[in-house]
Amino acid sequence: MSGRNSAVAPGRASEPCENGSVDKAKVITIVSVIAAIIIAWILVNALLSVLVFVAKIALVAVVAGIVYVIIRFVARDRYSD
């Protein structure tokens, strides 16, 4: 393995491009990471919204059941012979 940049993986440059800009692979990597973070943020937000909604529905069902039992108890005592 002789030659310039022999320690660098094939297809990878160890230096910026000739005009001093970042190579295309690095730009694609950075854009991909940013896109992945944005997509993950949206998915987590949606998932948490659904979980909060389900928890609210469950809590409403429990409270409604308790209120129903209390109303039946009060109505039974009030209207029993």
PEFEN-V544739 format. One record per helix or strand of 2 or more residues. SS is the DSSP state (H for helix, E for strand). FROM is the first residue (numbers start at 1). LEN is the number of residues. If there is no record, write none. Layout:
[[SS:FROM:LEN] [SS:FROM:LEN]]
This chain:
[[H:24:56]]
